[in-house]
Amino acid sequence: MIGWLGILFLLILICLRVPIGVAMIVSGVTGFMVISGVEPGFALLGSVPYETFINTSYAVVALFVLMGNFAFKSGISDDLFMAVRKWMGSLKGGLALATVAACGGFVVLVVFIFQVAVLPWPAPSPWAWWPCLK
């Protein structure tokens, strides 16, 4: 019953135009305070944000968004999508195929940049794994 009341409280906060993240925090902490008490609820508010943001694994998300912005601003994502769309656009479901293929092309681009930037120099040729293409 407390869970349903928490969801209802969350939906009311969202309808009152409270930002979704704030509404989720308020309803979650309020539900925790109802179950465990006020003191553990405030202790949760003091420890969980610090423990969450001290984790450096979340930096990957921000860097991934930054990489997407670089790709968008440079126009490489539009060029890649348009190239694949011209190639697959006439097929049935061509837009969906073009979207998936453009994402795959972006993955190949990112992996190649990773290879050039991270692996020791001289970097091996990207075609070294396919002997017939040497």
C-alpha positions in Angstrom: 0.0 0.0 0.0 2.8 2.4 0.8 4.3 1.8 -2.7 1.1 2.7 -4.4 0.8 5.9 -2.3 4.4 6.7 -3.2 3.6 6.4 -6.9 0.5 8.5 -6.5 2.5 11.1 -4.6 5.1 11.1 -7.4 2.4 11.6 -10.1 0.9 14.4 -8.1 4.3 16.1 -7.9 4.9 15.7 -11.6 1.4 17.1 -12.3 2.3 20.1 -10.2 5.3 20.7 -12.6 8.0 19.7 -10.1 11.0 18.5 -12.1 10.9 14.7 -12.5 14.2 14.1 -10.7 13.2 16.2 -7.8 9.8 14.6 -7.6 11.5 11.1 -7.6 13.9 12.1 -4.8 11.1 13.7 -2.7 8.7 10.7 -3.1 11.5 8.1 -2.5 12.9 9.8 0.6 9.3 10.4 1.9 8.5 6.7 1.4 11.7 5.6 3.1 10.9 7.9 6.0 7.4 6.4 6.3 8.9 2.9 6.4 12.1 3.5 8.5 11.6 6.7 10.3 12.7 10.3 10.0 16.2 9.9 11.3 17.2 7.1 8.9 15.6 9.1 6.1 17.8 12.1 6.7 20.8 9.9 7.0 19.9 8.4 3.6 19.8 12.0 2.2 23.3 12.6 3.6 25.0 9.5 2.4 23.5 8.3 -0.9 24.2 11.4 -3.0 27.8 11.5 -1.9 28.3 7.7 -2.5 26.6 8.1 -5.9 28.6 11.0 -7.2 32.0 9.8 -5.8 31.8 6.8 -8.2 33.9 7.7 -11.2 32.1 5.2 -13.4 29.4 7.8 -14.0 31.9 10.1 -15.7 31.6 7.8 -18.7 28.0 8.9 -19.3 29.0 12.6 -19.5 31.9 11.8 -21.8 29.6 9.8 -24.0 27.2 12.7 -24.3 30.1 15.0 -25.0 31.3 12.7 -27.8 27.8 12.6 -29.3 27.7 16.4 -29.2 31.1 16.6 -31.0 29.8 14.2 -33.6 26.6 16.2 -34.1 28.3 19.6 -34.3 30.9 18.3 -36.8 28.2 17.0 -39.0 29.7 13.5 -39.2 26.5 11.9 -37.8 24.3 13.6 -40.5 26.7 12.6 -43.3 26.9 9.0 -42.1 23.1 8.8 -41.8 22.5 10.3 -45.3 25.1 8.1 -46.9 23.5 4.9 -45.4 20.0 6.3 -46.2 20.9 6.7 -49.9 22.2 3.2 -49.9 19.3 1.5 -48.1 16.5 4.0 -48.4 14.8 2.2 -51.3 14.5 -1.1 -49.4 11.4 -2.0 -47.4 11.9 -0.5 -43.9 14.8 1.5 -45.3 14.6 4.3 -42.7 14.9 1.8 -39.9 17.7 0.0 -41.7 19.5 3.2 -42.3 19.2 4.2 -38.7 20.6 0.9 -37.4 23.4 0.9 -40.0 24.4 4.5 -39.2 24.6 3.5 -35.5 26.8 0.6 -36.5 29.0 2.9 -38.6 29.3 5.3 -35.7 30.4 2.3 -33.5 33.1 1.5 -36.1 34.2 5.1 -36.1 34.5 5.2 -32.3 36.4 1.9 -32.1 38.8 3.1 -34.8 39.4 6.4 -32.9 39.9 4.4 -29.7 42.4 2.2 -31.5 44.3 5.3 -32.7 44.2 7.2 -29.5 44.7 4.5 -26.9 46.7 1.7 -28.4 50.5 2.0 -28.5 52.1 3.4 -31.6 52.6 2.4 -34.3 49.0 1.4 -34.5 48.3 -1.8 -36.5 46.4 -1.4 -39.7 42.7 -1.8 -39.3 42.8 -4.2 -42.2 45.4 -6.5 -40.5 42.7 -9.0 -39.4 41.5 -9.6 -43.0 44.4 -11.0 -44.9 42.5 -10.9 -48.2 42.3 -7.0 -48.0 46.0 -6.4 -47.5 
